[in-house]
Each structure stands twice: as structure tokens, then as C-alpha cells.
Amino acid sequence: MKNPKHLRAESECKEKVTSIRLTQGQHERVKKKAHEKGMTISNYIITTAVNGNSVTPELLVKLQDIANEACSVMEKHEPDRVTAIQQEVNGLWQKLM
């Protein structure tokens, strides 16, 4: 029977512990990336390992090309909005890296 104090389903209860060794630089990078995504280091590592990271350099280039083209079109119609769009795209780009 499920303990009433636990909110997770039994299938979601974590019962295994794994330790990993990192260099100082690796730890700092993982910690920074986890913080940027609003996650704990543990959740970040699990999510990345389970879901993978399908963001490739080619995909990032394509994203930037689309954003550049959209900004070119926007300059003609709403030039004041272009800087805000560029900043939003740069923020997304940084999160994907």
C-alpha cells in the first residue's frame, strides 16, 4: 500500500542511487545548465540522459537563419519590434546550447 505522505505514484518513486565523478569544470557546467533550466543537478542529468539532447549545431544554424529572415521582414513593418525578437531568439538559442 502506498504511504499517504508520498505524492508520487509507486511507479515514479526513485529507489536507486548512482554516483558519478566529475571534474571541477564539468561540475560547474552541469550546475550552470541545470540552474538555467530551473532544475536540480540530479533532475538535469536524468532528463538529459533519458530524453537525450537532439539539438545539433545544424539545427541551431537553421533556427538563427529563420530568425534573421523573420527580423528582415519585420524591419519593414514593425522596426521597433526587431530588437525584442532578436533578444528572445538569443535567449532561446542560449538555452538550447
N, C-alpha and C positions, 0 to 999 in steps of 0.2 A: 504494500500500500504506500502511496505517495505521502511524504511528510507534508503537512499543511503549511509549514514555513517556507517550503520551496515553491517558487512560482513557475519554474520551468517544467516542461513535460519530461517524463523519465528518459525519453529518447534524446533529449537535449542536455541532460546532466553530464558534466565533464568529470570523468573519473580517472583519466590518465594524465601523468605528468612527464614532460620531456624537457630536458635542459639542453641548451646549446651554448657553445663558446663563440664569442665574437671578439674581434679586435676593438680597440677603443674607437677607431674611426667608423667601423661597421655599426657599432652600438649607437654612436651619435647620429649616424644617418638614419638608422631604423627608428630611433626615438623621434627624430625630427619629422620623418614621414608620417609616423603614427600620430604625432601631435597635430600636424597639418590636416589630417583626415578626421581629427576628433576621436581617435581610438587609443586604446591602451596598446602597449607594445605587443602583448600577447595576442590580442584580437587582430592587430595589424598583420602579424606574422601568420596567424592561422588563416585569415581571409585571403592574403596574398598566396599562400601555399595551396589552399583549397580551390580558389577561383582562378588563380593564375593572373598574370599581367599581360593582357593581349594588346597593350599599347606599344606599337612599334615606331621607330623613327619615321618610317614612311607614312604612317597614319598621322603623326604629328605634323609632318610637312603638308599633307593634304588638308588637315584642319586649318593650318596657317594660310594656305592658298585660298581656301574658301572664305576665310575671314577677311583676307586682303581684298578679294573681289567684292565681297559684300560692302566693305568700307568704301571702295571706289564708287559703287553705285550710290551709297548713302551720301557721299560728299556732294553730289548734285542736288539731292532733295532735302537732306537734313544734316548739313555740315557740323552743326553743334553736337550732334549725337555720335559722331565718328569716334571721338576720343573715348567716350564712355564704353562704346562697343569694343574698341581695341583693348581697353583695360580689363573688361570682362573676359575676353578671349585669352588674354595673357594670364589671368588668374586661373582659368580652366587648364591652360597649357601647362602651367607650373604644377598643378595638382596631378596631371596625367604623367608627368615625368618621374 
